[in-house]
């Protein structure tokens, strides 16, 4: 099983690009995470039992989501870096700034995202959190299907309009700058 997963994830990394940062960052890194999760499953189950962790509660699910997001983001940083050394340097530089005000003084805009991009990010996160909240309470698709046709049409039009507006990204957006253009 591990060999089959290795071949699969190696090919996934190779498909993204022939360089090692792609093979490692979008392939073998995730293979390693899957293997470690499988090997460590008995240890985790024992820790859950000893520490009496309630795996059915919201905080456990939140922990799992945050853990997954952090591990995924960590892998993406090596996918985007030119080499493993550049990925390590990226993470060192991410934690070397001891100035919390960079989050509030607009200096983040010098890193490639402008005010419009941050607005899109914030709105998208709000939409995701609201949808997730309501998804757990009732079936959104079913509730929308029970509404009048005109209301459903307006909701769909707003969603399409949102995609059109949020996908534009302003005057500096270059459609050809998509990640796969270099392959």
N, C-alpha and C positions, 0 to 999 in steps of 0.2 A: 504494500500500500504506500509506504513512504517513498519508494523508488518511483512508482507511478505518479505520485503527487509532485516529486522533484522534476520529472520530465515535463509534466503539465505546466508547472509554474516557471520552469526554465524557458519553455516555448512561449509562454505569455510574455515574459520579460523580453525575449528575443523579438517577438512580434512588435513590441513597442519601439524597438530600436536595437541595433546591433552592439551598441556600446555597453560596457559593464554596468554603468550607472542605471541603465534601463533594465538589464537582466537582473541586477540585484534589487533595485528600488521598486520595480513593479512585478517582480517574479519571486526570486529566491528569498527575499525578506519575508514575504507572506507565507511561503512554504515553511520557513523556519518557525513562524508564529503558529501555524497549524500543527506542526510536529510537536512543538513545546506544549501547546494546549492539550494535545492528546497524551503526551507523556506525563504531564503534570496533573491531569484530571483526578487520579486517585488521591494525590496530595491535597488538592483543593477540596475534594469531597470530605476528606478527613478533617481539614481545617474548619470547614463549614460546620461539621458535626461537633467538633471540640469547642469552637467558639460560639456555638448555638446561633448561627446566623440564619435569619429568616429570609430564604431566597424567594419567597412569594410576595415580599413587600416592595413598595415603590423605591426605597433607597437602594436596594440591591440592583434593581433594574437600572436605576440612574447610574450607579457605580459601573455596571457593565457597559453602558453607553459611553460614559466618559472614558473608560479604559480603552474601548474600541476606537473611539475618535482620536485619542492621543497616539495609540499605536499606528493607526492609519496615517495620521499626519506626519509622524516620525518617518514612516516609510516613504511618503511622498517627497519629503525634503531630500532624500537620497536619490529619488527618481529624477528630480529637477536639477540636482547638483551635477557638475561635470565629472566628479570623481568622489570616491568615498571620503577622501581627505577633505574635499571641498564641502561635503555634507557635514562632516564633523566640525569644520571651521564655522559653518553656518550656525550650528547649534551652540557653539562656544560664544559666538557673537550675539546670539539671541539672549543669552543670560549675562552678558558682560556689562550691559547698560544698567546702571543703578539709579536712573532718573525716571520715576513714575510719571512725571509730567509730560513725557513724550506721548502718552495716551490722550492728552487733553490740549496740547499746544499747537496742533496742526502739523507737527513735524512728521507724523506718519504719512502725510500726503506725499512726502518726498520719496517714499519707498515704492511708488508705482500706482497706488490707489488714490483717486481724488475724492472729493466730498460726495460726488454723485455715486461713486462705487461704494463708499461706506453707507450711503443712504440705502442703496439697493440691498446691501448685506443686512442691514438692520431690519428693513421691511421684510426681507425673505425669512429671517430668523423669527420674527414675530408671527408671520403666517405659518411657519412650520410648528411653532410652539402651540399656537391656537388650534391648528388642525389636529395635532397630536392629542391635545387636551380633550377635544370634542370626539375624536375618533374612539377614545377609550370609554366614552359615555354612551354613544349611540353610533349607528351606522350612518355616516354623512351622506353617502351615495343614496341610501334608501330614503333618508329624510328629504333630500333634495328632489328625489323622484316623486315624492308625495305632494310636492308644491305645485302651484298653478304653472301652466306652460309659460306664461309671460314672465313670471318670476325666474323660472329656470333659464329662460333665454337671456334675461338681464345678467344673471350670475355667470353664465358661460361667456357672454360678451365682455364682462369685466375681467374674467380670467384671461381671455385672449388679449384684451387691451393691456393687461398687466404684463403678459409675456412680451408683447411688442414694445412696450415702454421700457421694461427692465432689461431687455436684451439689447437695446440700442447702445447703451453705455456712453453716449455723448459724442462730441466732435472728434475726440482723440482715438476713438475705437477703430481698430483695423481688423476687419474680418479675417484677413489672411494671416493674422498673427496667432491663429489657433495652434494649439500644442502640436498637432500632427503634421503641420506644414513642413517640418524639417525631415520627414521620413520619405 
